[in-house]
Amino acid sequence: MANPTFGEKKANTDYVARYGVYAVIPDAEQKQIVLVQAPNGAWFLPGGEIEAGENHQEA
């Protein structure tokens, strides 16, 4: 199975795989989810890149 690609890959460019873990956390009624806002105003699911020595569960 190939990894999904978002956007277009540029020719003659080296890319580094970055693995991350993100969570969908609903409220008790499952009508809203938790989001975090970055300093630039963008909204994301809570989570991030898996750091050296972490497994998926720890991340």
LOVO-897611 format. One line per 4 residues: number of its first residue (from 1); their letters; for each residue x, y, z of N, C-alpha, C, CB. Coordinates in nm, 4 decimals. Glycine has a CB too. Example, Ala and Ser with C-alpha at 12.3 -4.5 7.8 and 13.67 -1.06 7.14 Angstrom:
<atoms>
1) AS) 1.3190/-0.5690/0.7800/1.2300/-0.4500/0.7800/1.3200/-0.3300/0.7800/1.1308/-0.4473/0.9046  1.2850/-0.2250/0.7080/1.3670/-0.1060/0.7140/1.2900/0.0030/0.7870/1.4084/-0.0598/0.5725
</atoms>
This chain:
<atoms>
1) MANP) 0.0844/-0.1179/0.0000/0.0000/0.0000/0.0000/0.0890/0.1244/0.0000/-0.0961/-0.0003/0.1223  0.0643/0.2149/-0.0881/0.1422/0.3384/-0.0967/0.0957/0.4376/0.0090/0.1305/0.4006/-0.2373  0.1886/0.5220/0.0545/0.1529/0.6269/0.1490/0.0723/0.7336/0.0780/0.2784/0.6880/0.2141  -0.0291/0.7895/0.1447/-0.1056/0.8965/0.0794/-0.0179/1.0198/0.0629/-0.2331/0.9312/0.1609
5) TFGE) -0.0415/1.0950/-0.0409/0.0330/1.2172/-0.0673/-0.0646/1.3328/-0.0733/0.1145/1.2065/-0.1988  -0.0325/1.4393/-0.0030/-0.1167/1.5583/-0.0028/-0.0408/1.6687/-0.0740/-0.1560/1.6011/0.1425  -0.1005/1.7244/-0.1752/-0.0324/1.8248/-0.2555/0.0478/1.7568/-0.3651/0.0589/1.9126/-0.1679  0.1308/1.8340/-0.4307/0.2118/1.7806/-0.5400/0.3568/1.7706/-0.4971/0.1991/1.8684/-0.6658
9) KKAN) 0.4206/1.6575/-0.5302/0.5631/1.6429/-0.5026/0.6417/1.7100/-0.6146/0.6028/1.4927/-0.4889  0.7448/1.7857/-0.5742/0.8285/1.8542/-0.6716/0.9383/1.7602/-0.7190/0.8889/1.9831/-0.6116  0.9667/1.7628/-0.8482/1.0736/1.6807/-0.9055/1.2083/1.7263/-0.8506/1.0725/1.6884/-1.0605  1.3000/1.6322/-0.8398/1.4372/1.6600/-0.7952/1.4435/1.7195/-0.6547/1.5045/1.7545/-0.8925
13) TDYV) 1.3488/1.6808/-0.5695/1.3448/1.7272/-0.4308/1.3471/1.6065/-0.3390/1.2188/1.8147/-0.4038  1.4341/1.6099/-0.2372/1.4391/1.5017/-0.1394/1.3377/1.5295/-0.0290/1.5823/1.4861/-0.0805  1.2611/1.4285/0.0079/1.1605/1.4406/0.1130/1.1945/1.3452/0.2267/1.0186/1.4115/0.0576  1.1606/1.3856/0.3487/1.1835/1.3047/0.4675/1.0481/1.2653/0.5246/1.2694/1.3813/0.5733
17) ARYG) 1.0290/1.1362/0.5506/0.9034/1.0906/0.6098/0.8956/1.1389/0.7541/0.8913/0.9356/0.6029  0.7812/1.1974/0.7911/0.7559/1.2405/0.9284/0.6275/1.1729/0.9732/0.7456/1.3977/0.9399  0.6388/1.0899/1.0741/0.5237/1.0154/1.1221/0.4642/1.0855/1.2427/0.5626/0.8709/1.1571  0.3333/1.0903/1.2478/0.2668/1.1590/1.3571/0.1439/1.0835/1.4040/0.2286/1.2988/1.3155
21) VYAV) 0.0945/1.1273/1.5165/-0.0263/1.0706/1.5757/-0.1189/1.1869/1.6088/0.0061/0.9842/1.7038  -0.2449/1.1743/1.5701/-0.3447/1.2779/1.5971/-0.4688/1.2113/1.6525/-0.3783/1.3601/1.4689  -0.5445/1.2854/1.7322/-0.6619/1.2285/1.7976/-0.7861/1.3101/1.7660/-0.6408/1.2209/1.9489  -0.8988/1.2407/1.7517/-1.0298/1.3043/1.7435/-1.0942/1.2814/1.8794/-1.1187/1.2459/1.6240
25) IPDA) -1.1137/1.3895/1.9555/-1.1668/1.3798/2.0910/-1.3024/1.4502/2.0947/-1.0680/1.4422/2.1955  -1.4119/1.3723/2.0997/-1.5457/1.4338/2.1017/-1.5883/1.4705/2.2438/-1.6492/1.3386/2.0393  -1.6885/1.5594/2.2519/-1.7500/1.5874/2.3815/-1.8444/1.4720/2.4162/-1.8267/1.7245/2.3795  -1.9059/1.4774/2.5316/-1.9900/1.3673/2.5796/-2.1066/1.3377/2.4849/-2.0438/1.3997/2.7183
29) EQKQ) -2.1586/1.4409/2.4188/-2.2709/1.4215/2.3254/-2.2248/1.3892/2.1836/-2.3580/1.5457/2.3229  -2.0949/1.3863/2.1622/-2.0343/1.3614/2.0311/-2.0864/1.4589/1.9253/-2.0616/1.2172/1.9869  -2.0979/1.5850/1.9656/-2.1426/1.6898/1.8736/-2.0311/1.7887/1.8408/-2.2614/1.7642/1.9330  -1.9249/1.7883/1.9225/-1.8123/1.8776/1.9009/-1.6834/1.7992/1.9227/-1.8195/2.0013/1.9953
33) IVLV) -1.5745/1.8479/1.8639/-1.4442/1.7855/1.8867/-1.3452/1.8912/1.9337/-1.3926/1.7155/1.7580  -1.2376/1.8451/1.9964/-1.1315/1.9326/2.0429/-1.0417/1.9688/1.9248/-1.0497/1.8654/2.1565  -1.0105/2.0971/1.9108/-0.9135/2.1461/1.8133/-0.8151/2.2358/1.8861/-0.9833/2.2223/1.6959  -0.6941/2.2480/1.8338/-0.5961/2.3412/1.8876/-0.5632/2.4436/1.7797/-0.4676/2.2668/1.9358
37) QAPN) -0.5376/2.5671/1.8229/-0.5084/2.6731/1.7268/-0.3610/2.7087/1.7319/-0.5947/2.7975/1.7544  -0.2987/2.7090/1.6164/-0.1577/2.7455/1.6028/-0.1427/2.8976/1.6100/-0.0994/2.6911/1.4694  -0.0227/2.9454/1.6368/-0.0002/3.0910/1.6419/-0.0403/3.1639/1.5134/0.1454/3.1187/1.6706  -0.0356/3.0934/1.3993/-0.0738/3.1578/1.2730/-0.2242/3.1567/1.2490/-0.0044/3.0896/1.1576
41) GAWF) -0.3018/3.1037/1.3453/-0.4471/3.1027/1.3340/-0.5051/2.9755/1.2762/-0.4902/3.2161/1.2514  -0.4219/2.8855/1.2250/-0.4705/2.7591/1.1679/-0.5190/2.6676/1.2799/-0.3589/2.6890/1.0848  -0.6170/2.5829/1.2491/-0.6736/2.4881/1.3454/-0.6299/2.3463/1.3105/-0.8283/2.4980/1.3479  -0.5989/2.2669/1.4139/-0.5510/2.1304/1.3954/-0.6126/2.0380/1.5000/-0.3972/2.1253/1.4030
45) LPGG) -0.6106/1.9084/1.4690/-0.6411/1.8084/1.5705/-0.5246/1.8041/1.6685/-0.6669/1.6676/1.5066  -0.5512/1.7717/1.7973/-0.4400/1.7590/1.8912/-0.3504/1.6422/1.8516/-0.4922/1.7403/2.0349  -0.2223/1.6602/1.8654/-0.1270/1.5550/1.8311/-0.0003/1.6150/1.7772/-0.1863/1.4582/1.7297  0.0762/1.5335/1.7094/0.2005/1.5831/1.6517/0.2921/1.4718/1.6093/0.2713/1.6716/1.7491
49) EIEA) 0.4133/1.5115/1.5785/0.5140/1.4178/1.5285/0.5568/1.3210/1.6389/0.6366/1.4943/1.4738  0.5779/1.1966/1.6018/0.6290/1.0975/1.6951/0.7770/1.1267/1.7165/0.6061/0.9513/1.6423  0.8153/1.1485/1.8419/0.9529/1.1835/1.8738/1.0378/1.0572/1.8886/0.9587/1.2676/2.0025  1.1684/1.0752/1.8767/1.2627/0.9625/1.8893/1.2394/0.8895/2.0206/1.4098/1.0118/1.8809
53) GENH) 1.2300/0.7586/2.0136/1.2094/0.6766/2.1318/1.0646/0.6564/2.1707/1.2807/0.7360/2.2448  0.9708/0.7279/2.1087/0.8281/0.7118/2.1375/0.7678/0.6089/2.0430/0.7535/0.8470/2.1250  0.6671/0.5374/2.0912/0.5876/0.4551/2.0019/0.4549/0.5281/1.9783/0.5649/0.3107/2.0614  0.3694/0.4723/1.8941/0.2433/0.5382/1.8612/0.1586/0.5634/1.9851/0.1651/0.4547/1.7616
57) QEA) 0.1521/0.4665/2.0751/0.0692/0.4809/2.1953/0.1215/0.5928/2.2859/0.0646/0.3482/2.2730  0.2527/0.5992/2.3044/0.3110/0.7041/2.3901/0.2923/0.8422/2.3305/0.4595/0.6781/2.4126  0.3029/0.8516/2.1990/0.2888/0.9814/2.1329/0.1488/1.0338/2.1508/0.3227/0.9714/1.9843
</atoms>
